[in-house]
Amino acid sequence: MIRSLIQFAVRGERGVAALDTDGTARRLEEVSTVAALAADALKVGATLAILAQARLGKNLALEGVTLLPLIDHTDPAHLLVSGTGLTHLGSAEGRDKMHKAAASGEHVTDSMRMFLMGLDGGKPAAGQPGVQPEWFYKGDGSILVAPGAPLTMPGFAGDGGEEPEIAGIYLIAPDGRPARLGFALGNEFSDHVTERVNYLWLAHSKLRQAALGPELLLGELPADIRGVSRILRDGATLWEKPFLSGEANMSHSITNLEHHHFKYAQFQRPGDIHVHFFGTATLSFSDKVETREGDVFEIEADAFTLPVRNPLARAVDTGIAEITTL
């Protein structure tokens, strides 16, 4: 039974393979990208799993291929990466600590208010809109790094910190309707030092790269996902903690998060691809871990066969942005 899809390259040639529940990979015939397979599925009115089953070819040894990001677009500007925060049970604690105003007498921060709103109205009845979540923009398709590639924080960044999350992957159909292709395990990767200064800098802290695992999980997302997030330093485990995801561990339903993203007309442009992160409650930053260049982030979860694994790097600081007047 097909569980997920991966994109790969071998000797310069791209391809798509299906992973069975036992981890066996089989190459798909007549298709070289997941986006093209999804477009074909829309044309014929089939699911990705059914179309992939019909195109199964020979077994593929993953050890002999280069794993690519599980989704991409021929024009990266037409792939949007975004996310929602304060969506998981327990996710307010770390954020609340960062945003508490010292000696202000304020007992409930804006972050906590947003979290409580989600608890109260984040899982509406079917067909009804719930309360809207926090939303942020991360970048276009150029920010997605390949499996194993470095997650590079800007030279001016305060830090680079992991965020183990599930992301939804979508293609906008010719009629403007979003089609969910599946789900990915990812590292949303943010600058928590910058965010801690003032929560209004959250938007700045999110303009960073992100990593997706190699797998596109097909079908519905399991309600209860159990995973582990860890940081390796010099080959040894520096920090490790379990994390939970799936709707059983969230204050919002997936459909509510999707509605409040795709209700905007600018996110209904045919042919565009969307990667939307659903949030987390587990951060090493909340445990006072200070990451360093060379640290390796490793995220795994029971709903996925392959982990997300990326080292941390820092770009050279190029100084003040130079603007030319025309």
N, C-alpha and C positions, 0 to 999 in steps of 0.2 A: 504493500500500500504506500502510495506516494505521500510523504510527510512535508517535504520542502523542496525548494529550488535553489540552485547556486549558479553563479556566473564564473567562468574560468577562462584562462588563456593557456594555450600550449603551442610552442613554436610560433608565436605571433598570431595564431588563429584563435578567435573567440568562440565560446560555446556556452550552452546552458545544459545543466544536468539535473536530474531528479534524485532526491535522497529518499530511500525507503525508511520505514521505522527502525530497521536494523542497521541503518547507516550505509547500506549499499548504494553506490552512485551509478546512474546510468545516463549516458549522454542522450540528449534529445535531437532528433533529426529535423532538418529543414528550418532551424532557427538558431540565431547566434546571440540574441539578447532577450532578457526577461521582458523588456518593454515591447519588443516586437511580438513576443508570444502573447502578451496581454492584449495588444491591438488586434491580433488574430482572434483571440477569444471573444472580444467585443463584437467583431464582425460576424462570427458564426453563432453567437449566443451561447457559448459554452463556458464552463468554469475552467480556471487554469489547470486544476487537477485532472479534469477529463481530457483537455487538450494535450496536456503533458503525457498522460497515459497512452494516448493514441500515437504519440511520436517517440515512444521509448526506443532507444537503440542499444548499443553495446555497453557493457560495464566500463566504468571509468575509474582508474586508480588515482585518488586524490593526491597521493604523494608525488605524482609526476606532473602536476599542473600548478599554475599560479592562480590563486583565488582572487577574484575581483570583488569590488563592492557589489552587493546583491541587486542594486538598481542604479541606473544612470540614464542620462538623456544625451542625444547627439549634440544638443546645445545646452550646456550646464545652466544657462540663465533661465531655462524653462523647467528647472527642478527647484522647488522651494523647500527649505528645511525650517521647521518651526516646532513649537512645543507648548505644553501646558504644565503649570506647576501647582503645588499644594493640592494634589489630586489623590494622594495615597494616605491611608490611615497612619498617623504618626509623622506625616511629612511636615507638619507645622512646627514640630519641636525645634529642629535645628535652625530653621528659618527664623523662628521667633527669638531664639537666642541671639542671632546676628542682628536683628532689627530692633531690639528693645532700646528705648531711649533712656539713657542713664539719668537717674534722678529726676525724671520728668513727671513721675507720678502716674504715668500711663500704664495700665495693667493689661490692656488688650491691644496688641499691635494691629496694623492693617493686615499683615500676613495672617495673624490668627483669625481676624474677622473673615478674611477670604476663605480660610480653611473651614470655619464653622458654617459659612454659607454653603459650601460644598456638601458638608455633612447633612445639612437640612434639606437641600434641594438639588443635589448633584445626580440623583438617580430617579428621574421622573417616570411616570407611567408611560407605557408605549404610546408613541405618537405625540407626546407632549414635550415642549422644551423645558429643560431644567435651568438652574442658575448657571450663568456663564463663568468659566474658570479664568484664572490668570492665563495670559497668552503671551508668547514672545517669538521673535524672529531670530533665526540663527544665521541664515545665509542661503546661497544658491548651491547648485550641485558641486561647485568647485571646492566646498569645504569638507566633503565626505572623503575620508581617507580609506585606503584599501586595507584588508585584513593584514595585520602584522606591521603596517607602515606607522611611522611616528605620528603621534598627536602633537602638533607644534603650537605652543602658545606664542603670542606676539612678544617682541622684545620688551614692550612696555607693560606687559601683564603683571599683575600682582602675584598670581600663581596659576597653575593648571591642575584642576581637580576633576576626578571621575564622577560620573553620575550614571549608575546602572539602570537602564530603562528599557521598556518595550516601545517600539515605534510602529505606527501604522504606515503602510505604503500604498499609494493611490495613483491611479491614472484617470485623468478627466476625459470622459467619452466625447465623441463628436457632438452629442446633444447637450454637453455642458454638465452632465451628471457625474459625480465622483464614483469611481469603481475601486473598491478596496481589493488590492492584489493579495495582501496577506500582512504578516507581522514580522518584525525583526527584533533581535536582541541588539542593544547598542550601548555605547558610552557617549552620553550627551555632552560631556566635557565643558566645564565652565570655570570662570575666574571668581572663586568665592571670596578672596581677599578684597577685590574691587567691590563686590556686592555688599560685603559687610560694612563698608564705609557709609553707605546710604542706600536704602532699598530702591531709591529712584535710579540708581546706577545698575539695576538688574539688567536693563536693556544692553548696556555696555558689556556686562559680564558674560552675556550669552553670544556675543559676536565672535565666536571661536569655531574651530574645526569640530567635527564629530566623527565617530567611528560606528559603523554597523558591522554586525557579525556577517559571516558569509551566507547565512541561510534566510530565505524567504519562507516563513511558516505559512502554509496554506490552510484555508478554512477558518473556523472560529478560534478565537483566543481562549485557551483554558481559563476557567474562573480563578483557579488557585495556582500560581506559579511560584516555585521555590528556587532561589538561586544563591550564588555566592559571589561577592565582590572582593577582590584582593589586590594588594600592591606588593610587587616584588622589588627588592633592592639588592643588587649584587648577588642575585640568584636565590636569596632567602626571602621568606614571607615577612614583610614589614607590618602589614595590617591585613586583617581578613574579617569579614562580617557577612552573615546571611542577609538576604533581602527577599521581600515578598512583592509580587505584582499580580495582575489579574483582577477582575472586578470584585472578587471576594475580599480583596485587600485594598480596595479603592473607595474613595468618597464620591467619585463620579462614575457613571457608566461610560463605556466606550462610545456608545451612540450619542450621548450628550456631548462629549468632547468633540466628536466628529461634526455634530450639528453646528456647534459654535465656531468651528473653523470654516466649514464649507458654506455657511449661510451668507458669506460675503461673495459678491458677484466676481470680484477680481480673482477669487480662488476657484472659479468655474470655467477657466479658459481651456477649451478643447486641446488635447495633446500634452498639457502640462503634467508633470509628475510631482507629487507631494510626499515628503517624509515628515511625519508628525510624531514627536516624542510625547509620551503620556505621563511622564513624571516619575519620581522615586521618593522614598523615605529614608534612604541609606547613603550617607556620605562619610568619607574618611575625615573630611574637614571638620565635621561635628565632633569627632574624637580628637581634635587638635593635631592631626597628622599634617606635616609640612612636606609636600612632595618636592622631589629634586629631579633635575634632568637625568635621564637614564633609568628612572623608575619605570617599571612595567605594570600597566593596568591589565587585569585579567578578570573577565566577567563570564560566568557560566550560569545556565538555568536548565531546569529539567524538561522544559518544553522544546529545547533546541539540542541538536547533536553536537554542534561545534561552538567553541567559545569565542568571545571577543578579546583579542590580545593585542595591545599596542604600547610601545615605549613612549615616554614623555621627552619632548625636545623643546628648545626655545629658539625662536628666530632672532636674527640680529636686529637690534633697535636701530631703525633708520632715521630717528630724530623727528624734527618738526616737518609736517607735511608741507611740501612746496606747491604753491598755487600759481598758475600762470594766468595773467590777464590777457584776453584776446581783444 
